[in-house]
Protein backbone atom coordinates (compact mmCIF):
# COMPACT_ATOMS: atom_id res chain seq x y z
CA UNK A 1 0.00 0.00 0.00
CA UNK A 2 2.80 2.45 0.85
CA UNK A 3 5.83 2.92 -1.40
CA UNK A 4 9.06 1.45 -0.09
CA UNK A 5 12.03 3.80 -0.12
CA UNK A 6 15.44 2.32 0.56
CA UNK A 7 17.06 5.72 1.25
CA UNK A 8 18.00 6.91 4.72
CA UNK A 9 16.52 10.08 6.15
CA UNK A 10 19.82 11.90 5.54
CA UNK A 11 19.88 10.83 1.88
CA UNK A 12 16.27 11.93 1.38
CA UNK A 13 16.91 15.31 3.02
CA UNK A 14 20.01 15.83 0.91
CA UNK A 15 18.11 14.99 -2.28
CA UNK A 16 15.27 17.32 -1.30
CA UNK A 17 17.58 20.26 -0.60
CA UNK A 18 19.56 19.89 -3.84
CA UNK A 19 18.79 22.73 -6.25
CA UNK A 20 17.78 21.53 -9.69
CA UNK A 21 17.90 24.00 -12.60
CA UNK A 22 14.59 24.50 -14.35
CA UNK A 23 14.02 24.82 -18.06
CA UNK A 24 11.02 27.14 -17.88
CA UNK A 25 9.82 29.80 -15.50
CA UNK A 26 6.15 29.31 -16.24
CA UNK A 27 3.52 31.87 -17.08
CA UNK A 28 4.07 35.39 -15.84
CA UNK A 29 2.04 38.59 -16.10
CA UNK A 30 3.66 41.78 -17.36
CA UNK A 31 4.23 44.44 -14.70
CA UNK A 32 4.85 48.15 -15.36
CA UNK A 33 7.29 49.40 -12.70
CA UNK A 34 6.84 53.06 -13.69
CA UNK A 35 3.09 52.94 -12.97
CA UNK A 36 3.26 50.11 -10.40
CA UNK A 37 0.46 48.14 -12.06
CA UNK A 38 0.00 44.90 -13.95
CA UNK A 39 -0.58 45.43 -17.67
CA UNK A 40 -3.97 44.51 -19.14
CA UNK A 41 -5.11 44.81 -22.75
CA UNK A 42 -8.85 44.64 -23.44
CA UNK A 43 -9.41 43.20 -19.96
CA UNK A 44 -6.89 40.40 -20.43
CA UNK A 45 -3.57 40.22 -18.60
CA UNK A 46 -0.54 40.42 -20.88
CA UNK A 47 1.96 37.60 -20.49
CA UNK A 48 5.72 37.96 -20.92
CA UNK A 49 8.40 35.68 -22.32
CA UNK A 50 10.65 33.58 -20.09
CA UNK A 51 13.51 36.09 -20.32
CA UNK A 52 11.26 39.04 -19.49
CA UNK A 53 9.75 37.13 -16.57
CA UNK A 54 13.25 36.61 -15.14
CA UNK A 55 14.03 40.29 -15.73
CA UNK A 56 10.85 41.31 -13.88
CA UNK A 57 11.74 39.00 -10.98
CA UNK A 58 15.25 40.46 -10.77
CA UNK A 59 13.92 44.02 -10.87
CA UNK A 60 11.44 43.19 -8.11
CA UNK A 61 14.28 41.71 -6.07
CA UNK A 62 16.31 44.93 -6.46
CA UNK A 63 13.35 47.13 -5.48
CA UNK A 64 12.26 45.04 -2.48
CA UNK A 65 13.52 45.61 1.05
CA UNK A 66 13.86 42.33 2.99
CA UNK A 67 11.30 41.74 5.73
CA UNK A 68 9.44 44.96 4.84
CA UNK A 69 6.37 43.08 3.66
CA UNK A 70 4.91 40.01 5.41
CA UNK A 71 5.10 37.90 2.25
CA UNK A 72 8.92 38.19 2.32
CA UNK A 73 9.47 37.53 6.04
CA UNK A 74 12.28 35.03 6.63
CA UNK A 75 12.82 34.44 2.90
CA UNK A 76 15.91 36.59 2.45
CA UNK A 77 14.35 38.06 -0.70
CA UNK A 78 15.36 41.63 -1.46
CA UNK A 79 18.27 44.00 -1.01
CA UNK A 80 18.93 46.11 2.08
CA UNK A 81 19.56 49.34 0.21
CA UNK A 82 17.90 51.40 2.94
CA UNK A 83 20.55 50.37 5.48
CA UNK A 84 23.63 51.17 3.42
CA UNK A 85 22.72 53.94 0.98
CA UNK A 86 23.17 57.45 2.29
CA UNK A 87 25.91 56.74 4.83
CA UNK A 88 28.73 59.09 3.91
CA UNK A 89 31.18 57.26 6.17
CA UNK A 90 30.98 54.08 4.08
CA UNK A 91 33.18 53.94 0.97
CA UNK A 92 31.28 53.58 -2.29
CA UNK A 93 33.27 50.48 -3.18
CA UNK A 94 32.05 48.78 0.00
CA UNK A 95 28.44 49.76 -0.67
CA UNK A 96 28.53 48.47 -4.24
CA UNK A 97 30.23 45.20 -3.28
CA UNK A 98 27.66 44.67 -0.51
CA UNK A 99 24.81 45.18 -2.97
CA UNK A 100 26.47 42.77 -5.41
CA UNK A 101 26.82 40.17 -2.61
CA UNK A 102 23.15 40.48 -1.71
CA UNK A 103 22.09 40.12 -5.36
CA UNK A 104 24.23 36.98 -5.75
CA UNK A 105 22.69 35.50 -2.59
CA UNK A 106 19.16 36.27 -3.82
CA UNK A 107 19.73 34.79 -7.26
CA UNK A 108 20.02 31.38 -5.59
CA UNK A 109 16.27 31.67 -4.89
CA UNK A 110 15.62 31.50 -8.64
CA UNK A 111 16.55 28.11 -10.07
CA UNK A 112 16.64 29.38 -13.65
CA UNK A 113 19.65 31.73 -13.22
CA UNK A 114 23.12 30.23 -13.38
CA UNK A 115 25.31 33.31 -12.88
CA UNK A 116 25.48 37.09 -12.52
CA UNK A 117 28.05 39.00 -14.60
CA UNK A 118 28.91 42.59 -15.56
CA UNK A 119 27.75 44.06 -12.25
CA UNK A 120 28.03 47.80 -11.74
CA UNK A 121 26.34 50.35 -9.52
CA UNK A 122 26.39 54.12 -9.28
CA UNK A 123 24.74 56.60 -6.95
CA UNK A 124 23.17 59.59 -8.69
CA UNK A 125 21.00 62.31 -7.11
CA UNK A 126 20.14 60.20 -4.06
CA UNK A 127 19.14 57.19 -6.20
CA UNK A 128 21.10 54.04 -6.86
CA UNK A 129 21.43 52.70 -10.40
CA UNK A 130 22.13 48.94 -10.45
CA UNK A 131 23.20 47.22 -13.66
CA UNK A 132 24.02 43.54 -14.22
CA UNK A 133 23.46 40.60 -16.54
CA UNK A 134 21.92 37.30 -15.42
CA UNK A 135 22.83 34.15 -17.35
CA UNK A 136 19.96 31.67 -17.78
CA UNK A 137 20.34 27.90 -17.41
CA UNK A 138 17.93 26.93 -20.17
CA UNK A 139 19.33 29.04 -23.03
CA UNK A 140 22.66 30.38 -21.77
CA UNK A 141 21.45 33.82 -22.82
CA UNK A 142 21.98 36.93 -20.75
CA UNK A 143 19.17 39.03 -19.31
CA UNK A 144 20.27 42.60 -18.72
CA UNK A 145 18.85 44.40 -15.70
CA UNK A 146 19.13 48.18 -15.28
CA UNK A 147 17.12 49.47 -12.33
CA UNK A 148 17.02 52.64 -10.24
CA UNK A 149 16.24 52.23 -6.55
DRENVODREN-151159 format. One line per 8 residues: number of its first residue (from 1); their letters; for each residue x, y, z of N, C-alpha, C, CB. Coordinates in steps of 0.1 Angstrom, whole numbers. Atoms other than C-alpha are relative to their C-alpha. Last residue first. Glycine has a CB too. Layout:
DRENVODREN-151159
NUM) a) X/Y/Z/X/Y/Z/X/Y/Z/X/Y/Z; ...
END
This chain:
DRENVODREN-151159
149) xxxxxxxx) 7/2/-13/162/522/-65/3/12/9/5/-13/6; -3/-10/-10/170/526/-102/-8/-2/12/-3/14/-7; 11/-5/-9/171/495/-123/5/11/9/-5/-12/8; -4/-14/-3/191/482/-153/-11/6/8/4/8/-13; 9/-7/-9/188/444/-157/7/14/3/-1/-8/13; -6/-12/-6/203/426/-187/-10/7/9/5/9/-12; 11/-9/-2/192/390/-193/5/12/7/-12/-6/8; -1/-9/-10/220/369/-208/-12/9/1/12/9/-1
141) xxxxxxxx) 0/-14/3/215/338/-228/0/9/12/-14/3/-8; -14/-6/-1/227/304/-218/0/14/-3/9/-8/-9; -4/-4/13/193/290/-230/15/5/0/-8/12/-5; 7/7/12/179/269/-202/6/4/-13/-14/3/0; -3/14/2/203/279/-174/-5/-5/-13/-5/-8/11; 10/10/-2/200/317/-178/5/-14/-2/-12/3/-9; -1/10/10/228/342/-174/-10/-11/4/15/-6/0; 3/13/-6/219/373/-154/1/-10/-12/-14/-1/7
133) xxxxxxxx) 5/10/9/235/406/-165/-2/-13/7/9/-1/-13; -7/13/1/240/435/-142/-7/-8/-11/0/-7/14; -1/6/14/232/472/-137/7/-13/1/7/10/-10; -6/14/-1/221/489/-104/-1/-6/-14/-7/-9/10; 2/7/13/214/527/-104/8/-13/1/5/9/-12; -10/10/4/211/540/-69/-4/-7/-13/2/-10/12; 6/13/5/191/572/-62/12/-9/-3/-9/2/-12; 7/7/-10/201/602/-41/-6/-13/-4/-10/9/6
125) xxxxxxxx) 11/-8/-5/210/623/-71/-8/-7/10/-9/4/-11; 2/-13/7/232/596/-87/-13/7/6/-2/-2/-15; 10/-8/-7/247/566/-70/-1/13/-7/5/2/15; -4/-14/-1/264/541/-93/-11/8/7/3/6/-14; 10/-9/-7/263/504/-95/6/14/1/-3/-6/14; -5/-13/-3/280/478/-117/-11/7/7/5/8/-13; 7/-8/-11/277/441/-122/7/13/1/1/-8/13; 0/-14/4/289/426/-156/-7/9/10/-6/1/-13
117) xxxxxxxx) -13/-6/5/281/390/-146/-3/15/-3/4/-7/-13; 1/-15/1/255/371/-125/13/5/-5/-5/7/13; -11/-9/-4/253/333/-129/-4/15/-2/13/-3/-8; -12/7/-3/231/302/-134/11/10/6/5/-7/-12; -11/-9/2/196/317/-132/13/-7/4/-1/14/7; -2/-1/14/166/294/-136/12/9/-4/-12/5/-7; -7/12/6/165/281/-101/3/1/-15/-7/-12/3; 6/3/13/156/315/-86/8/-11/-7/0/13/-9
109) xxxxxxxx) 14/2/-2/163/317/-49/-7/-4/-13/-7/12/7; 1/14/-3/200/314/-56/-15/-4/2/8/-3/13; 2/7/13/197/348/-73/-1/-15/3/12/3/-9; 14/1/4/192/363/-38/-3/-8/-13/-6/13/-2; 7/9/-9/227/355/-26/-15/-2/-3/1/6/14; -4/14/3/242/370/-58/-6/-10/10/16/-1/2; 6/5/13/221/401/-54/4/-14/-2/4/9/-11; 14/3/-3/232/405/-17/-8/-5/-13/-7/12/6
101) xxxxxxxx) 1/12/-8/268/402/-26/-14/-4/2/8/2/13; -3/11/9/265/428/-54/-1/-14/8/14/1/-6; 12/2/9/248/452/-30/2/-12/-9/-3/13/-8; 10/5/-9/277/447/-5/-13/-3/-8/-3/9/12; -3/14/-1/302/452/-33/-10/-7/9/15/-2/6; 3/7/12/285/485/-42/3/-15/1/8/6/-12; 15/0/2/284/498/-7/-3/-9/-12/-5/14/-1; 5/9/-10/321/488/0/-15/-2/-2/2/4/14
93) xxxxxxxx) -4/13/4/333/505/-32/-6/-11/9/15/-1/0; 9/4/11/313/536/-23/3/-14/-4/0/9/-12; -6/-2/13/332/539/10/-10/-5/-11/14/-6/-2; -3/12/7/310/541/41/5/3/-14/-13/-9/-1; -12/5/-6/312/573/62/4/-13/-7/-2/-3/14; -11/-6/6/287/591/39/13/-6/5/0/15/2; -10/-1/-10/259/567/48/13/6/-6/3/-13/8; 1/-13/-7/232/575/23/10/1/11/-14/1/5
85) xxxxxxxx) 0/-11/8/227/539/10/-2/13/8/-11/0/-11; -13/-4/4/236/512/34/1/12/-9/7/-12/-7; -9/0/-11/205/504/55/14/4/-4/1/-14/6; 3/-10/-9/179/514/29/10/1/12/-14/-2/6; -6/-12/5/196/493/2/-3/12/10/-6/4/-13; 1/-10/-11/189/461/21/7/13/-4/7/-5/12; -13/-6/-3/183/440/-10/-2/11/10/6/6/-13; -2/-14/1/154/416/-15/14/5/4/-10/7/10
77) xxxxxxxx) 3/-7/13/143/381/-7/2/15/1/-13/-4/-6; -12/-6/4/159/366/25/-1/7/-14/10/-11/-2; -3/6/13/128/344/29/14/5/-5/-10/4/-10; -9/12/-1/123/350/66/3/-7/-13/-7/-9/10; -6/3/-13/95/375/60/7/-13/0/-11/0/12; -14/2/1/89/382/23/7/-3/13/7/12/-6; -2/11/9/51/379/23/15/-4/-2/-6/4/-14; 2/13/-6/49/400/54/3/-12/-9/-14/-1/5
69) xxxxxxxx) 13/4/2/64/431/37/-2/-14/5/-4/0/-15; 9/-12/0/94/450/48/-14/-4/-1/5/10/-10; 8/0/-12/113/417/57/-8/13/2/9/-1/12; 3/13/-7/139/423/30/-8/3/13/13/-7/3; -8/0/-12/135/456/10/-3/-12/8/-2/13/9; 6/5/-12/123/450/-25/9/1/12/-6/-14/-1; 8/-10/-5/134/471/-55/-6/-3/14/-12/3/-9; -8/-12/-2/163/449/-65/-8/11/7/6/5/-13
61) xxxxxxxx) -10/3/-10/143/417/-61/8/13/4/9/-11/-4; 8/0/-13/114/432/-81/10/-3/12/-11/-11/-1; 3/-14/-3/139/440/-109/-8/1/13/-8/7/-11; -12/-7/-4/152/405/-108/-2/14/4/11/-1/-10; -3/5/-13/117/390/-110/13/7/6/2/-15/-1; 9/-6/-9/109/413/-139/2/-5/14/-15/-3/-4; -4/-14/-2/140/403/-157/-9/7/10/0/7/-14; -11/0/-9/132/366/-151/5/14/2/12/-8/-7
53) xxxxxxxx) 5/4/-13/97/371/-166/12/0/10/-6/-14/0; 5/-12/-6/113/390/-195/-6/-3/14/-12/6/-9; -11/-9/-3/135/361/-203/-5/12/7/8/4/-13; -7/5/-11/106/336/-201/11/10/4/7/-14/-4; -9/11/3/84/357/-223/8/-5/12/10/3/-12; -13/-4/5/57/380/-209/8/-13/-3/8/8/10; -11/9/-5/20/376/-205/13/4/-6/-4/-15/-3; -11/3/10/-5/404/-209/10/-9/7/6/13/-5
45) xxxxxxxx) -13/-2/-5/-36/402/-186/10/-4/-11/3/-8/13; -8/12/-2/-69/404/-204/15/3/4/0/-8/-14; 4/8/-11/-94/432/-200/7/-13/3/-14/-3/-1; 13/5/2/-88/446/-234/-5/-9/11/-2/-7/-14; 4/-5/14/-51/448/-228/-14/-6/-2/10/-4/-11; 12/7/5/-40/445/-191/-3/7/-14/-12/1/9; 5/-5/13/-6/454/-177/-11/-9/-5/12/1/-10; -1/11/10/0/449/-140/-6/5/-12/-7/-13/5
37) xxxxxxxx) 12/8/3/5/481/-121/3/-11/-9/-11/10/-6; 2/10/-11/33/501/-104/-14/-7/-2/0/7/13; 13/-2/-5/31/529/-130/-4/-8/12/-10/-2/-11; 2/-15/0/68/531/-137/-13/3/6/2/5/-14; -6/-5/-12/73/494/-127/-1/15/1/14/-4/1; -6/-12/4/49/481/-154/5/7/13/-11/10/-7; 2/-10/-10/42/444/-147/7/13/-5/6/-4/14; -9/-12/2/37/418/-174/-4/10/11/-3/6/-14
29) xxxxxxxx) 8/-12/5/20/386/-161/10/12/0/-12/3/9; -2/-12/-9/41/354/-158/-7/12/-7/15/3/1; 7/-12/5/35/319/-171/2/11/10/-15/-3/-2; 15/1/-1/61/293/-162/-6/13/-5/-4/-3/14; 5/-7/-12/98/298/-155/-15/-2/2/3/15/-2; 10/-10/3/110/271/-179/-4/7/13/-12/-5/-7; 0/-4/14/140/248/-181/-9/12/-3/-3/-12/-8; 12/2/8/146/245/-144/1/5/-14/-12/7/8
21) xxxxxxxx) 4/-11/10/179/240/-126/-13/-3/-7/11/2/-10; 0/6/14/178/215/-97/-4/12/-9/-10/-12/-1; 6/-8/9/188/227/-62/1/-6/-14/6/14/0; -9/-2/11/196/199/-38/-8/8/-11/4/-13/-7; -6/-14/-1/176/203/-6/9/3/-12/8/1/13; 10/-10/0/153/173/-13/5/14/0/-9/-2/12; 6/0/13/181/150/-23/-10/11/-1/-6/-14/-3; -10/-5/9/200/158/9/-6/1/-14/13/-9/0
13) xxxxxxxx) -1/-14/-2/169/153/30/10/7/-9/4/3/15; 12/-6/5/163/119/14/0/15/2/-12/-6/7; -1/0/14/199/108/19/-13/7/-6/1/-14/-5; -10/-10/5/198/119/55/1/1/-15/14/-4/6; 6/-14/-1/165/101/61/10/10/-4/-4/2/15; 0/-4/-14/180/69/47/-6/14/1/14/0/6; -10/-10/-5/171/57/13/-2/3/14/-3/13/-8; -11/6/-7/154/23/6/10/11/5/7/-9/-10
5) xxxxx) -11/-8/4/120/38/-1/12/-5/8/-2/15/3; -12/4/-8/91/14/-1/11/8/-5/3/-15/0; -12/3/8/58/29/-14/12/-3/9/4/12/-9; -9/-11/-1/28/24/9/13/-3/-8/4/4/14; 8/-12/0/0/0/0/9/13/0/-9/0/12
END
